[in-house]
Amino acid sequence: MKTNIGILFSVLALLSLSACEDYVSNVEPYNDRLVSEALNAERNVPALIVGVDNQVAWTVDDLFRGADGLSDQLIFDTRNPMATFPGYQMLDEGDPLDYRDENAQPYDNVHELRILADTLLYRVRNNITFTRATLKDSALYCGYFSSAYAYYLTATYFGRGPTEGGSPINLGHFIPSAKLYQTAIDRWNEALKYTTNAYQIRLVNSLMARLYLFIGNYASAAACAAKGLVSPDAPWLAKYDLLNDNAYRTEAGELRDHLMADPRFNAYVVADTTEAKRIKIKRKTGTGGWVFYSEIKYVQTGSTVTPIELMDWQENNLMRAELAVRGASSDNALTLINAVRTSQGVSALPAGTVITLSDPKTATSYNIFEERDKALWIRGLRLPDQRRFNKWHLAPGTWQYMPISLNEKMRNPYWGTE
C-alpha cells in the first residue's frame, strides 16, 4: 500500500508540473555536457585538434597489440599463469572472433578516429569563421593527416576474410584495402597543402612511403622515402600516462603478459648481446619450469608510460634500404641499416656485408626482413611485413587480418558486399 501511495503522489506531482506553461523554460541549462553546435567556434579549434591527436594514441595501442598477437611477434601459451584470456589465444592461432573485445574494440577505435578527424574537417570548412588563417590551416592539416592515418590503419589491419583486407565506411558497402589506401594517399597529399613545416612534410612523406611499400609500388615509395624523415628528426609518438595507459604494458608486458615475446627474440640477444639495447625482454618461469619472455619495452616511468613509435627516421632508413635492394633507388642499403643499428646501440654489420630481402643470413650476408623484426619490434608492423614478404607462420586459411566487428555486421546490412 505504501508503494502504491508513493507512486500516486509522484504521478500527481508530475501532472501539476505539466500544468505550468513555462516549467520547462525555467530549467537551468545543462552544465555537464556540450552540444555539437557549441563547438563550432574558432576558440574551440585548438581543443578539437588535441582531441583528434589524443584519439590516435587511444587507437593504436589496442590495435597494434592485437596485430602483433596475430603475427609471430607475440605468442600465447597457458603455461604462463597470467595468460588467461581466450581471445588472445584465438588471435595467436589465427582464428580471431569478431565479437571478442580484443578485435572489436580496436575496430571501433579506428573508426572513431576517422569520424573525429572527418568531423573536424567538416566543422572547419562549413561551420567556423576564422580570424586566424594559420589556425585554420593547422586544423585542416590535422584533419586530413589523421583521417588519412585512420584509412591507412583500416586498410592494413582489418578484413572480411582471412586474406581479404578492407572495411565498410559509414554503414556503407565493403571497401577493399586498395581503395582505402588510395583515400589515405589522397588525404595525406591534401594535408601537405596546409603546412609549410619541414618536419611535417617529411613525416607525411615517410607515411606515404610506408603505404606505397606495403602495396608494392616501389617507385612511389622510393620517391616519398627520399623526402622522408632523416636523423636527427624526432619520432612521431603515441603518448601514454596512467589514465590513458599503453595496452602493451597492461596486457602484453609489465602489468600482465597475456601475450609474450616469441622465443626468437631471446635467441637474437644470445647471438648478439648488443641486441638487448633495443629488444627489451625479461625471462620468466611458468608451469613446470617452462621458460618464457615478457616484453619490457613499454614500462611506467613516474606518471608516464613508454610511448609507441608511429614513425621515425630509423624506419624510413630501413624502407630506403629495402627499396635499394629492390632496385628502386641507388641508396647504399648497408650504410642505411648500420645507421639504424648504431642509433639503437647495436653493433654495426661488417663492411662488405651483402644485404638481401629475406634470404637466410650467412657469415657475409644479412636480410632486411630480420632487421625490421628487431629494429621495429612490437609496434604493429610485423603483420603487414609477414604478408608482403610471404612469410606467414600459420596454416593456409588462417586469418591474416583482424575481423570486422560483429557490431558493425549487425547494424550494417551492406558490410559484406561491394
C-alpha positions as CSV (number, residue, x, y, z in Angstrom):
1,M,0.0,0.0,0.0
2,K,2.8,2.4,0.8
3,T,4.4,1.8,-2.6
4,N,1.1,2.5,-4.4
5,I,0.6,5.7,-2.4
6,G,4.1,6.8,-3.3
7,I,3.6,6.2,-6.9
8,L,0.3,8.1,-6.8
9,F,1.9,11.2,-5.2
10,S,4.7,11.1,-7.9
11,V,2.2,11.0,-10.7
12,L,0.2,13.9,-9.2
13,A,3.4,15.9,-8.8
14,L,4.3,15.4,-12.4
15,L,0.8,16.3,-13.6
16,S,0.9,19.5,-11.5
17,L,4.2,20.5,-13.1
18,S,2.8,19.9,-16.6
19,A,0.0,22.3,-15.8
20,C,2.6,25.2,-15.6
21,E,3.1,26.6,-19.0
22,D,6.7,27.6,-18.6
23,Y,8.1,24.9,-16.2
24,V,10.4,23.6,-19.0
25,S,11.8,27.0,-19.8
26,N,12.7,27.6,-16.2
27,V,15.0,24.6,-16.1
28,E,18.7,25.6,-15.9
29,P,20.7,24.6,-19.0
30,Y,23.0,21.5,-18.8
31,N,26.3,22.3,-17.2
32,D,27.8,18.8,-17.7
33,R,27.6,18.4,-21.4
34,L,28.2,20.3,-24.6
35,V,26.1,20.1,-27.7
36,S,27.9,19.7,-31.0
37,E,26.9,23.1,-32.3
38,A,28.6,24.8,-29.4
39,L,31.9,23.5,-30.7
40,N,31.6,25.5,-33.9
41,A,33.7,28.4,-32.7
42,E,37.3,29.4,-33.5
43,R,38.2,29.4,-29.8
44,N,37.5,25.6,-29.6
45,V,39.6,24.6,-32.6
46,P,42.8,24.0,-30.6
47,A,41.0,21.7,-28.3
48,L,39.4,19.8,-31.2
49,I,42.9,19.3,-32.7
50,V,44.2,17.9,-29.4
51,G,41.2,15.6,-29.2
52,V,42.0,14.1,-32.6
53,D,45.6,13.7,-31.7
54,N,44.7,12.0,-28.4
55,Q,42.4,9.6,-30.3
56,V,45.4,8.4,-32.3
57,A,47.1,7.2,-29.1
58,W,43.9,5.8,-27.8
59,T,43.5,3.8,-31.0
60,V,46.9,2.3,-31.8
61,D,47.9,0.6,-28.6
62,D,45.0,-1.9,-28.6
63,L,45.3,-2.3,-32.3
64,F,49.0,-2.9,-32.5
65,R,49.0,-5.3,-29.6
66,G,46.3,-7.3,-31.3
67,A,48.1,-7.2,-34.6
68,D,51.3,-8.4,-33.0
69,G,49.4,-11.2,-31.3
70,L,48.1,-12.3,-34.7
71,S,51.5,-12.1,-36.2
72,D,54.5,-14.1,-35.0
73,Q,55.9,-11.4,-32.7
74,L,53.8,-12.1,-29.6
75,I,52.6,-15.6,-28.6
76,F,50.0,-17.0,-26.2
77,D,50.7,-20.0,-24.0
78,T,48.7,-21.2,-21.0
79,R,51.9,-22.4,-19.3
80,N,52.2,-18.8,-18.4
81,P,49.8,-18.5,-15.5
82,M,49.0,-14.8,-16.5
83,A,47.8,-15.9,-20.0
84,T,44.1,-16.5,-19.4
85,F,42.0,-14.5,-22.0
86,P,40.9,-17.0,-24.7
87,G,40.6,-14.1,-27.2
88,Y,44.4,-13.8,-27.2
89,Q,44.8,-17.5,-27.8
90,M,42.4,-17.2,-30.8
91,L,44.5,-14.4,-32.2
92,D,47.7,-16.4,-31.7
93,E,46.1,-19.4,-33.6
94,G,44.8,-17.2,-36.5
95,D,41.2,-17.7,-35.6
96,P,40.0,-14.3,-34.1
97,L,36.3,-14.0,-33.3
98,D,34.5,-10.8,-34.5
99,Y,32.7,-10.3,-31.2
100,R,35.7,-10.5,-28.9
101,D,36.9,-7.2,-27.4
102,E,40.4,-8.0,-28.5
103,N,39.2,-7.5,-32.1
104,A,36.0,-5.4,-31.8
105,Q,37.4,-2.6,-29.7
106,P,40.3,-1.8,-32.0
107,Y,37.9,-1.8,-34.9
108,D,35.6,0.7,-33.2
109,N,38.5,2.9,-32.1
110,V,39.9,3.2,-35.6
111,H,36.6,4.3,-37.0
112,E,36.1,6.7,-34.1
113,L,39.4,8.3,-35.1
114,R,38.2,8.6,-38.7
115,I,34.9,10.2,-37.6
116,L,36.6,12.7,-35.3
117,A,39.1,13.7,-38.0
118,D,36.4,14.0,-40.7
119,T,34.1,15.9,-38.3
120,L,36.9,18.4,-37.6
121,L,37.3,18.9,-41.4
122,Y,33.6,19.4,-41.8
123,R,33.4,22.0,-39.0
124,V,36.4,23.9,-40.3
125,R,35.1,24.0,-43.8
126,N,31.5,24.7,-43.1
127,N,30.7,25.9,-39.6
128,I,33.5,28.0,-38.3
129,T,34.5,31.6,-39.2
130,F,38.3,32.1,-38.7
131,T,40.2,35.3,-38.0
132,R,43.5,33.4,-37.9
133,A,44.4,31.7,-41.2
134,T,47.3,29.9,-39.6
135,L,44.9,28.2,-37.1
136,K,42.6,27.2,-39.9
137,D,45.5,25.7,-41.8
138,S,46.6,23.8,-38.7
139,A,43.1,22.3,-38.3
140,L,42.9,21.3,-41.9
141,Y,46.4,19.7,-41.7
142,C,45.4,17.8,-38.6
143,G,42.1,16.7,-40.1
144,Y,43.5,15.4,-43.4
145,F,46.6,13.9,-41.8
146,S,44.6,12.0,-39.1
147,S,41.8,10.9,-41.5
148,A,44.4,9.5,-43.8
149,Y,46.0,7.7,-41.0
150,A,42.7,6.2,-40.0
151,Y,42.1,5.0,-43.5
152,Y,45.6,3.5,-43.6
153,L,45.0,1.6,-40.3
154,T,41.7,0.3,-41.5
155,A,43.2,-1.0,-44.8
156,T,46.2,-2.5,-43.1
157,Y,44.7,-4.4,-40.2
158,F,41.1,-5.3,-40.9
159,G,39.3,-7.6,-43.3
160,R,36.2,-9.5,-44.1
161,G,38.1,-12.7,-44.7
162,P,41.4,-14.3,-43.8
163,T,43.3,-12.7,-46.7
164,E,40.8,-10.1,-47.8
165,G,41.6,-6.7,-46.3
166,G,39.2,-3.8,-46.1
167,S,36.1,-2.5,-44.3
168,P,32.8,-0.7,-44.8
169,I,32.8,3.1,-44.1
170,N,29.8,4.9,-42.6
171,L,27.4,1.9,-42.8
172,G,28.2,1.5,-46.4
173,H,29.4,-1.3,-48.6
174,F,32.7,-3.2,-48.1
175,I,35.7,-1.3,-49.5
176,P,38.8,-3.3,-50.3
177,S,42.1,-2.3,-48.8
178,A,43.4,-1.0,-52.2
179,K,40.7,1.7,-52.3
180,L,41.1,2.6,-48.6
181,Y,44.8,3.1,-49.2
182,Q,44.1,5.4,-52.2
183,T,41.9,7.5,-50.0
184,A,44.7,7.7,-47.4
185,I,47.2,8.8,-50.1
186,D,44.8,11.4,-51.4
187,R,44.2,12.8,-47.9
188,W,47.9,12.9,-47.0
189,N,48.5,14.8,-50.2
190,E,45.8,17.2,-49.2
191,A,47.3,17.6,-45.8
192,L,50.5,18.8,-47.4
193,K,48.7,21.8,-48.9
194,Y,48.1,23.2,-45.4
195,T,51.6,23.1,-43.9
196,T,55.0,24.6,-44.6
197,N,56.6,22.9,-41.6
198,A,59.6,21.0,-42.9
199,Y,59.2,18.2,-40.3
200,Q,55.5,17.7,-41.0
201,I,56.3,17.4,-44.7
202,R,59.0,14.8,-44.1
203,L,56.7,12.9,-41.7
204,V,53.8,12.7,-44.3
205,N,56.3,11.6,-46.9
206,S,57.5,8.8,-44.7
207,L,54.0,7.6,-44.0
208,M,53.2,7.6,-47.7
209,A,56.4,5.7,-48.4
210,R,55.3,3.0,-46.0
211,L,51.9,2.7,-47.6
212,Y,53.4,2.5,-51.1
213,L,55.9,-0.1,-49.9
214,F,53.0,-2.2,-48.5
215,I,51.2,-2.2,-51.8
216,G,54.3,-2.9,-53.8
217,N,54.5,0.5,-55.6
218,Y,58.3,0.7,-55.1
219,A,59.0,3.7,-57.4
220,S,56.5,5.9,-55.5
221,A,57.8,4.5,-52.2
222,A,61.3,5.4,-53.1
223,A,60.3,8.9,-54.2
224,C,58.5,9.6,-50.9
225,A,61.1,7.9,-48.7
226,A,63.8,10.2,-50.2
227,K,61.8,13.1,-48.9
228,G,61.0,11.4,-45.5
229,L,62.4,11.7,-42.0
230,V,66.2,11.9,-41.5
231,S,68.4,11.8,-38.5
232,P,68.1,13.5,-36.0
233,D,64.3,14.1,-36.6
234,A,62.2,13.3,-33.6
235,P,59.8,10.3,-33.9
236,W,56.1,10.7,-34.2
237,L,54.8,9.1,-31.0
238,A,51.6,8.0,-29.4
239,K,52.0,9.1,-25.8
240,Y,50.5,7.5,-22.7
241,D,50.1,8.0,-18.9
242,L,48.4,6.1,-16.2
243,L,45.0,7.4,-17.1
244,N,45.5,6.5,-20.8
245,D,47.7,3.5,-20.4
246,N,49.6,1.6,-23.1
247,A,47.8,-1.7,-23.8
248,Y,51.2,-3.4,-24.5
249,R,52.1,-2.7,-20.8
250,T,48.7,-3.7,-19.4
251,E,48.1,-6.8,-21.5
252,A,51.4,-7.9,-23.0
253,G,54.2,-6.8,-20.7
254,E,54.9,-5.1,-17.4
255,L,51.5,-5.4,-15.8
256,R,50.2,-8.6,-17.3
257,D,51.6,-10.7,-20.1
258,H,48.7,-12.4,-21.7
259,L,50.9,-12.2,-24.8
260,M,54.7,-12.9,-24.6
261,A,57.6,-12.2,-26.9
262,D,58.3,-15.0,-29.3
263,P,61.4,-17.0,-28.2
264,R,63.4,-16.0,-31.2
265,F,63.9,-12.6,-29.6
266,N,65.9,-14.2,-26.8
267,A,67.9,-16.0,-29.5
268,Y,68.7,-12.7,-31.1
269,V,70.0,-11.4,-27.8
270,V,72.0,-14.5,-27.2
271,A,73.6,-14.3,-30.6
272,D,74.5,-10.6,-30.2
273,T,74.3,-9.2,-26.7
274,T,74.1,-5.7,-28.0
275,E,70.6,-6.5,-29.3
276,A,69.4,-6.2,-25.7
277,K,69.6,-2.4,-26.2
278,R,66.5,-2.5,-28.4
279,I,65.0,-5.9,-27.7
280,K,63.9,-5.4,-24.1
281,I,62.7,-8.7,-22.6
282,K,62.6,-10.4,-19.2
283,R,63.0,-14.1,-18.6
284,K,60.2,-15.6,-16.5
285,T,59.2,-19.2,-15.4
286,G,55.8,-20.7,-15.9
287,T,54.1,-24.0,-15.2
288,G,56.5,-26.9,-14.8
289,G,59.6,-24.7,-15.2
290,W,58.6,-23.6,-18.7
291,V,60.7,-20.5,-19.6
292,F,59.1,-17.6,-21.5
293,Y,60.0,-14.0,-22.2
294,S,57.9,-10.9,-21.3
295,E,58.5,-7.8,-23.3
296,I,59.5,-4.9,-21.0
297,K,59.9,-2.2,-23.7
298,Y,56.7,-0.5,-22.6
299,V,57.0,0.4,-18.9
300,Q,55.9,3.0,-16.4
301,T,58.3,5.8,-15.5
302,G,56.8,8.1,-12.9
303,S,53.4,9.1,-14.2
304,T,54.2,8.4,-17.8
305,V,54.3,5.2,-19.9
306,T,56.6,4.4,-22.8
307,P,55.2,5.8,-26.0
308,I,54.7,3.9,-29.2
309,E,56.8,4.9,-32.2
310,L,54.3,5.6,-35.1
311,M,57.0,6.7,-37.5
312,D,60.7,7.5,-37.1
313,W,63.8,8.1,-39.2
314,Q,65.0,4.6,-38.4
315,E,62.0,3.1,-40.1
316,N,62.5,5.5,-43.0
317,N,66.1,4.3,-43.3
318,L,65.0,0.7,-43.4
319,M,62.5,1.5,-46.1
320,R,65.1,3.2,-48.2
321,A,67.5,0.2,-47.7
322,E,64.8,-2.2,-48.8
323,L,63.9,-0.1,-51.8
324,A,67.6,-0.1,-52.8
325,V,67.7,-3.9,-52.6
326,R,64.6,-4.0,-54.7
327,G,66.2,-1.8,-57.3
328,A,64.0,1.2,-56.8
329,S,66.9,3.6,-55.7
330,S,70.6,3.9,-55.7
331,D,70.9,4.2,-51.9
332,N,73.5,2.2,-50.0
333,A,71.5,-0.4,-48.0
334,L,74.3,-1.4,-45.7
335,T,75.0,2.2,-44.7
336,L,71.4,2.9,-44.0
337,I,71.0,-0.2,-41.9
338,N,74.1,0.5,-39.9
339,A,72.9,4.0,-39.1
340,V,69.8,2.4,-37.6
341,R,71.8,-0.2,-35.7
342,T,74.2,2.3,-34.3
343,S,71.4,4.7,-33.2
344,Q,69.8,1.8,-31.3
345,G,73.0,0.8,-29.6
346,V,73.5,-2.4,-31.7
347,S,76.8,-3.4,-33.2
348,A,77.2,-2.4,-36.9
349,L,77.4,-5.0,-39.6
350,P,80.9,-5.6,-41.1
351,A,81.9,-3.8,-44.2
352,G,81.1,-5.8,-47.3
353,T,78.0,-7.5,-45.8
354,V,75.6,-8.3,-48.6
355,I,72.0,-7.1,-47.9
356,T,69.2,-9.2,-49.2
357,L,65.4,-9.0,-48.7
358,S,64.7,-12.2,-46.8
359,D,67.3,-14.8,-47.7
360,P,68.7,-16.7,-44.7
361,K,71.6,-14.8,-43.3
362,T,75.2,-16.1,-43.7
363,A,78.6,-15.1,-42.5
364,T,78.7,-12.5,-45.3
365,S,75.0,-11.6,-45.8
366,Y,72.1,-10.2,-43.8
367,N,68.4,-9.7,-44.7
368,I,66.1,-6.7,-44.2
369,F,63.2,-8.9,-43.0
370,E,65.1,-9.9,-39.9
371,E,66.4,-6.3,-39.3
372,R,62.9,-5.0,-39.4
373,D,61.9,-7.7,-37.0
374,K,64.4,-6.4,-34.5
375,A,64.5,-2.7,-35.1
376,L,60.7,-2.2,-35.4
377,W,59.5,-4.8,-33.0
378,I,56.2,-4.6,-31.2
379,R,54.8,-1.6,-32.9
380,G,52.3,-3.3,-35.2
381,L,54.5,-3.7,-38.3
382,R,55.2,-7.4,-38.3
383,L,51.7,-8.4,-39.5
384,P,51.9,-6.5,-42.8
385,D,55.6,-7.5,-43.2
386,Q,54.7,-11.2,-43.0
387,R,52.0,-10.8,-45.6
388,R,54.1,-8.8,-48.1
389,F,57.2,-11.0,-47.7
390,N,55.1,-14.1,-48.0
391,K,56.3,-15.3,-44.6
392,W,53.0,-16.3,-42.9
393,H,53.7,-18.6,-39.9
394,L,50.4,-20.4,-39.6
395,A,48.5,-22.8,-41.8
396,P,46.8,-21.7,-45.0
397,G,43.3,-20.4,-44.4
398,T,44.1,-18.8,-41.1
399,W,43.4,-15.1,-40.6
400,Q,46.0,-12.6,-41.7
401,Y,43.7,-9.6,-40.8
402,M,41.7,-8.8,-37.8
403,P,37.9,-9.3,-38.5
404,I,35.3,-6.6,-39.0
405,S,33.5,-6.4,-35.7
406,L,30.2,-8.2,-35.1
407,N,28.6,-4.9,-34.0
408,E,29.4,-3.5,-37.5
409,K,27.9,-6.5,-39.2
410,M,24.7,-6.5,-37.1
411,R,23.9,-2.8,-37.8
412,N,25.2,-2.7,-41.4
413,P,23.4,-5.0,-43.9
414,Y,25.9,-4.0,-46.7
415,W,29.2,-4.7,-44.8
416,G,30.0,-7.8,-46.9
417,T,29.0,-6.6,-50.3
418,E,30.9,-4.2,-52.7
